[in-house]
Amino acid sequence: MQPQLDRLFGLTPKAKFEVRQTEAFRAASASAEYNPPAPDGSWPGIFYVPILDATKYNTVGMESLFLHEAIPGHHYQISIQMEQEGLPRFRQYAWYGAFGEGWALYSESLGKELGLYTDPYQYFGRLSGEMHRAIRLVVDVGMHSKGWTREQAIQYSLDNEQTSEEDAIAEIERYMAIPGQALSYKIGELKIKELRQKAERELGSDFSISAFHDEILKQGVMPLAVLEKRINDWIARQKQA
């Protein structure tokens, strides 16, 4: 990925980064996750992966998961935000789900540009992830707007993706507890893609993908309406340059 990262990003985190196996005492109930670095650099950003039995571990989809949780997803976005000295302290550590998770989903879509997804099984994992995101848009709205029961939502998941009943239950109960959170991922991703397409269209040969990504990341998370205004202002400045 590294040569492509250098092409796609001007800003890169100063914070160190590691991949670690999730500790045994919590692995059974843990999901793969990103833990941000310490502001003083005393510990790195860590991508934790729970592996209960290495002989049965399914690596399909690990490339898209790495892009989302680690680089250039949460590690880039959170670390760069924390390292921006011009931001007020409260903004260095702020979080807006639609922006942060939207960026992480957008990062998954950069796989081919970063030289990944050459293995068809890894690309299948990427597409399976997209199916999962589509399903949760349906069940989230179904339960919180259309009167669906927990059991209806679980069955919809089982009917439309390759998942176990245990995983489907865990996912549906998450959406029950946090209405709209799953929707925020996709809303954020779609807005970032829309803004990129607009910048590419309006700037033509003057469009710089690394400058666009840097503009997205350097001010940290913000409401999507504010992000859209910032990018529109950036496009206008590029036209005048």
C-alpha positions as CSV (number, residue, x, y, z in Angstrom):
1,M,0.0,0.0,0.0
2,Q,2.8,2.4,0.8
3,P,3.6,3.8,-2.6
4,Q,-0.1,4.4,-3.3
5,L,-0.6,6.0,0.2
6,D,2.1,8.5,-0.7
7,R,0.2,9.4,-3.8
8,L,-3.2,9.6,-2.2
9,F,-2.3,11.5,0.9
10,G,-0.1,14.4,1.7
11,L,-0.8,14.4,5.4
12,T,0.2,11.2,7.3
13,P,0.0,10.5,11.0
14,K,3.1,11.0,13.1
15,A,1.7,8.4,15.6
16,K,3.1,4.9,15.4
17,F,0.8,2.0,14.5
18,E,0.6,-1.7,15.4
19,V,-1.5,-4.7,14.7
20,R,-2.1,-6.9,17.8
21,Q,-4.2,-10.0,18.6
22,T,-7.0,-9.1,21.0
23,E,-6.1,-10.2,24.6
24,A,-7.4,-13.7,25.5
25,F,-9.5,-12.4,28.4
26,R,-11.8,-10.4,26.2
27,A,-11.4,-12.0,22.7
28,A,-14.5,-14.2,22.9
29,S,-16.8,-11.1,23.0
30,A,-14.7,-8.6,21.1
31,S,-14.9,-7.3,17.6
32,A,-11.9,-6.2,15.5
33,E,-11.3,-2.6,16.6
34,Y,-9.0,0.4,16.5
35,N,-7.6,1.9,19.7
36,P,-6.3,5.5,19.2
37,P,-2.7,6.4,20.1
38,A,-1.9,8.4,23.3
39,P,-1.6,12.2,22.6
40,D,2.0,12.1,24.1
41,G,3.0,9.1,21.9
42,S,3.4,6.8,24.9
43,W,1.4,4.1,23.1
44,P,0.7,3.6,19.4
45,G,-2.6,3.4,17.5
46,I,-3.5,-0.3,17.7
47,F,-5.6,-2.4,15.4
48,Y,-6.9,-5.3,17.5
49,V,-8.0,-8.5,15.9
50,P,-9.7,-11.3,18.0
51,I,-8.5,-14.8,16.9
52,L,-10.0,-17.5,19.1
53,D,-8.7,-20.4,17.0
54,A,-6.1,-19.6,14.4
55,T,-6.7,-22.9,12.6
56,K,-10.3,-21.8,11.9
57,Y,-9.8,-18.1,11.4
58,N,-11.4,-16.8,8.2
59,T,-9.2,-14.1,6.5
60,V,-11.8,-13.3,3.8
61,G,-12.5,-9.6,4.1
62,M,-9.4,-8.7,6.1
63,E,-8.2,-6.2,3.5
64,S,-11.3,-4.1,3.7
65,L,-11.4,-4.5,7.5
66,F,-7.8,-3.2,7.7
67,L,-8.6,-0.2,5.4
68,H,-11.6,0.6,7.6
69,E,-10.2,0.2,11.1
70,A,-6.5,1.0,10.5
71,I,-5.0,2.6,7.4
72,P,-6.2,4.9,5.9
73,G,-9.4,4.6,7.9
74,H,-9.6,5.3,11.7
75,H,-5.8,5.5,12.3
76,Y,-5.3,8.2,9.7
77,Q,-8.4,10.2,10.5
78,I,-8.2,10.1,14.3
79,S,-4.4,10.5,14.5
80,I,-4.2,13.4,12.1
81,Q,-7.1,15.1,13.9
82,M,-5.3,14.7,17.3
83,E,-2.0,16.0,15.8
84,Q,-3.5,19.3,14.4
85,E,-2.1,21.9,16.7
86,G,-4.3,24.7,15.3
87,L,-7.5,23.0,16.4
88,P,-9.0,23.7,19.8
89,R,-8.4,20.9,22.3
90,F,-12.1,19.8,22.3
91,R,-12.0,19.4,18.5
92,Q,-8.8,17.4,18.5
93,Y,-10.7,14.7,20.5
94,A,-14.2,15.2,19.1
95,W,-16.3,12.5,17.3
96,Y,-19.1,12.7,14.8
97,G,-20.2,9.2,13.7
98,A,-21.3,10.2,10.2
99,F,-17.9,11.8,9.5
100,G,-15.7,9.3,11.3
101,E,-17.4,6.1,10.2
102,G,-18.2,7.6,6.8
103,W,-14.5,8.2,6.3
104,A,-13.7,4.6,7.3
105,L,-16.3,3.2,4.8
106,Y,-14.9,5.5,2.1
107,S,-11.4,4.2,2.9
108,E,-12.7,0.7,2.1
109,S,-13.6,1.9,-1.4
110,L,-10.0,3.0,-1.9
111,G,-8.7,-0.6,-1.9
112,K,-8.1,-0.9,-5.7
113,E,-6.4,2.6,-5.8
114,L,-4.2,1.4,-2.9
115,G,-3.2,-1.8,-4.8
116,L,-5.4,-4.2,-2.8
117,Y,-8.3,-6.4,-3.7
118,T,-6.2,-8.3,-6.2
119,D,-7.2,-11.6,-4.5
120,P,-10.8,-12.4,-5.5
121,Y,-11.6,-13.7,-2.0
122,Q,-10.6,-10.4,-0.5
123,Y,-12.7,-8.5,-3.0
124,F,-15.6,-10.9,-2.2
125,G,-15.1,-9.9,1.4
126,R,-15.4,-6.2,0.4
127,L,-18.6,-6.9,-1.5
128,S,-20.0,-9.0,1.4
129,G,-19.3,-6.0,3.6
130,E,-21.3,-3.8,1.2
131,M,-24.2,-6.2,1.3
132,H,-24.1,-6.1,5.1
133,R,-24.2,-2.3,5.1
134,A,-27.2,-2.4,2.8
135,I,-29.0,-4.8,5.0
136,R,-28.5,-2.7,8.1
137,L,-30.0,0.3,6.4
138,V,-33.1,-1.7,5.9
139,V,-33.4,-3.2,9.3
140,D,-32.5,0.0,11.2
141,V,-35.3,1.9,9.4
142,G,-37.6,-1.2,9.6
143,M,-37.3,-1.4,13.4
144,H,-37.3,2.3,14.2
145,S,-39.7,3.7,11.6
146,K,-41.8,0.8,10.2
147,G,-42.6,-1.2,13.3
148,W,-40.5,-4.3,12.6
149,T,-39.9,-6.7,15.5
150,R,-36.5,-7.9,16.6
151,E,-37.3,-11.3,15.1
152,Q,-38.3,-9.8,11.7
153,A,-35.0,-8.0,11.5
154,I,-32.9,-11.0,12.5
155,Q,-34.7,-13.1,9.8
156,Y,-34.1,-10.4,7.2
157,S,-30.4,-10.6,7.9
158,L,-30.3,-14.4,7.7
159,D,-32.2,-14.3,4.4
160,N,-30.0,-11.8,2.7
161,E,-26.3,-12.4,3.8
162,Q,-24.0,-15.1,4.8
163,T,-24.0,-14.9,8.5
164,S,-24.7,-17.0,11.6
165,E,-27.8,-16.6,13.7
166,E,-25.5,-15.6,16.6
167,D,-23.9,-12.8,14.6
168,A,-27.2,-11.7,13.2
169,I,-28.7,-11.4,16.7
170,A,-25.7,-9.4,18.0
171,E,-25.9,-7.0,15.0
172,I,-29.7,-6.5,15.3
173,E,-29.5,-5.9,19.1
174,R,-26.8,-3.3,18.4
175,Y,-29.1,-1.5,16.0
176,M,-32.0,-1.8,18.5
177,A,-29.8,-0.1,21.2
178,I,-28.4,2.7,19.0
179,P,-31.0,3.9,16.5
180,G,-29.6,5.5,13.3
181,Q,-25.9,4.7,14.1
182,A,-25.6,2.1,11.4
183,L,-27.2,4.6,8.9
184,S,-24.6,7.2,9.8
185,Y,-21.8,5.1,8.2
186,K,-23.3,5.0,4.8
187,I,-24.6,8.6,4.9
188,G,-21.1,9.8,5.6
189,E,-19.5,7.7,2.9
190,L,-21.9,8.8,0.3
191,K,-21.4,12.5,1.1
192,I,-17.6,12.1,0.9
193,K,-17.9,10.3,-2.5
194,E,-20.3,13.0,-3.7
195,L,-17.9,15.7,-2.8
196,R,-15.0,13.9,-4.5
197,Q,-17.0,13.5,-7.7
198,K,-17.9,17.2,-7.6
199,A,-14.3,18.2,-7.1
200,E,-13.1,16.0,-9.9
201,R,-15.8,17.3,-12.2
202,E,-15.3,21.0,-11.5
203,L,-11.5,21.0,-11.2
204,G,-10.7,18.6,-14.1
205,S,-7.0,18.2,-14.6
206,D,-6.3,20.5,-11.7
207,F,-7.9,18.0,-9.2
208,S,-5.4,16.6,-6.7
209,I,-6.6,13.5,-4.8
210,S,-4.0,14.0,-2.1
211,A,-5.0,17.6,-1.6
212,F,-8.7,16.6,-1.5
213,H,-8.0,13.9,1.2
214,D,-5.9,16.3,3.2
215,E,-8.7,18.9,3.1
216,I,-11.2,16.3,4.4
217,L,-8.9,15.2,7.3
218,K,-7.0,18.3,8.5
219,Q,-9.8,20.0,10.3
220,G,-11.1,16.8,12.1
221,V,-14.6,15.5,12.4
222,M,-17.5,17.9,11.8
223,P,-21.2,17.8,10.8
224,L,-21.6,16.8,7.2
225,A,-23.2,20.1,6.3
226,V,-20.1,21.9,7.6
227,L,-17.9,19.5,5.7
228,E,-19.8,20.2,2.5
229,K,-19.4,23.9,2.9
230,R,-15.7,23.5,3.6
231,I,-15.1,21.4,0.5
232,N,-17.2,23.8,-1.7
233,D,-15.0,26.7,-0.4
234,W,-11.9,24.6,-1.1
235,I,-13.0,23.9,-4.7
236,A,-13.7,27.6,-5.3
237,R,-10.2,28.5,-4.0
238,Q,-8.6,25.8,-6.3
239,K,-10.3,27.4,-9.3
240,Q,-8.8,30.8,-8.4
241,A,-5.3,29.5,-7.9
